[in-house]
Amino acid sequence: MKRLRQLALYGLLTLGNKALSMYRLKLSRAVLQRAVASRFPLQTRKYLLSVTLSDPEVILEEETQRIGIEFAATMSLAEKLTWNWRGIVEGGLEYRRSDAAFYLRDLRIRRIDGAPPAYPAAAPPNVAERLLQSALADYPLYRLDEGGFKQALARLLVKSVRVGSDGVLVELGLY
C-alpha cells in the first residue's frame, strides 16, 4: 500500500512538472526597458568632477545570455569643461527567489565611444561602471506578481531563465 502511494505521488509530480514546464513567462524587451529607464538619469559628483548617465537602451544578447544597457554620458570638470560620450554596460541576469525578482549582476563596461581625450582612459568607464552598479545591483528589473496564480507558482518553481533577442523567457518546473 505504501509503495502504491509513493508511485501515485511520483506520477502526480511527473504530470505536474510536465504541465508546469509548458508554462513560460516572457518578459518583453519593452518591460525591461521601462524598468531600466525608470532608474535614469543617474548622477554623481566628486570634488570638481560630475558625471550624468542618461538615455538608457536595453540590449538583449542571446548568444552570451547577457543584458546590455547603452547609455549617454556627460562628464564635466569644474562645470567649465564638458564631454559627451556613449557607452555600453552589460551584465548577467539573476533570479532571487527570496524576493521573486530578476536583477542584473556582474555589470561591466563593454564599450566606450568618445570619452574625453585629456582624461585617463580608465576613468570614464570606472566612474560609469560604479555608478551603474550602485543604481542597478539592488534594483529589480522585474518582480513576479504576487496576485496571479501562474506567477505565484513561478515564484516557487523557476527552472530556467533564458535571454532571447526579443525578451527573457522564464520556464517553470518542479525539478
N, C-alpha and C positions, 0 to 999 in steps of 0.2 A: 504494500500500500504506500509506504514511504517513497519507494522508488518510482511509483506511478505519479505521485505528486511532484517529485523532482523533475520527471520527464515533462509533465504538463507545464510546470513553471518555465522550464527551459524552452519549450515550444512557444509559450506566450512571449517570452523575452525575445526570441528569434523573430517572431512575426512582428512584434512591436518595433524592433530595430529596423526591419525591412520597411515598415510603414513610415517610421521617422526618417529613415535615410532618403526617402522620397521627398521630404520637405527640405527645401532650401530657401534661405533668406538671402535676398540680393540687396546689397547696399549700393545704390547707383552712384556714379561719379558726381551727380548733382547734389545728392545728400551729403557726400563727403566734402564737396566744395563749399556748401553752406556752413558746415561745421568749422572748417578751417578759416573761412572768410570772417566768421564772427569773432575771431581772436585778433584780427588785424585792424588798424596798424599797430605795430609793435615799436616801442621807443625805448632807448636807453641813453643816458648821459653820464659821462665820467670826465671830470675835470673840464677841459675845453672841447672835448670830442662828443658829438651827439650822432646817433645812428637811428634812422627810422626805416622800418621794413613795411612795405605795403603791397597791394595788388597781388595777392596770392592766387596761384593757378594750380590745381591738383593734377598730377600726372600719375597715371596707373601703369606700372611696369610689370606686365605679365611674365616676361622671361625671368626676371630677377625676384619676383614676388615682393617688390618694394613699392612704396608710395613716395612720389616726389612732390615737392612744392616749389614752383618757380615764383620768385618774388622780385619786386623792385626795391632798391635801397637808395637812401640818401644819407650821405655822411658829411658832416660839416665840422670844421675846426675853427673854434673861436667865433662861430657864426659869421665868418668872413670868407673862408674858402669852402666851397661846396662841390661834392662829387656825386653824380648819379651813376648807378650801375645795376646790373641784374645778376641774380644767382639762382641756383637750384640746390635745394637740400633734399636728401632722401633718407628714408628710414623703413624699418620693418613694421609690420602690423602685429600687435599683441592683443590677445583676448584675456581680460582679467575676470575670472569667474566671480571673484568676491563682490564686484560691483556690476557684473554683467555688462561690461563696456569694452570697446576697442580703442587702443591707444597706439600712437606712433612711438617707436623705440629706436635707439641707436641712430639718432639723427646725425648725418654727416654732410658737409658741403660737397657737392659733386662738381659744380661748375660756377665760376665767377666770370662775368663779361663786363669789361670796362671799369675795373677797380682803379682807384686813384693811383697814378703813376709815381707820385712822390712819396707814397706811403709804403712801408714794408709789405711785401707780398702776402705774408701770413695774417696781417692784422684784420683786414675786412672780413675774410672768411671766419676767423676765430670769433670776432665780435658777433657776426651774424649767426654763427652756429650756436654760441652760448645763449644768445637772445631767443632763438627759436626753441632750443632745448628747454629753457626755463618756461616758455609760454605754452609749449605743446606736450611736454612729457607727462604732466599730470592732468591734462585736459582731454576727456574722451572725444574721439572723432564721432562715435556713435554709441548710444546706450540702448540696450534692448528694452522694449516696452514691458512694463510690469503688468499692464492690464490685459493684453491679448493672450489667449490660450497658447497659440503656437509659439509666441516669443517667450512666454513663461516656461515652456518646455525647452526652448533654445537656451535659456539661462542655465539650465542644468545639464544639457546634453550636447554641447557644441563638440562636434567630431573633427571638423577641419575648417580652415579659413583659407581661401584662395583669392589672390588678386588677379583679376581679369582686365582686359583692355577697356571694358565699359562699366566695371564696378567690382565689388568684392562679394564673393559667393561664400555663404556660411552653410555648411552641411551638418545635419543633426544625426546622431546615432547613439546607441546605448553603450557601445564599447568600441 
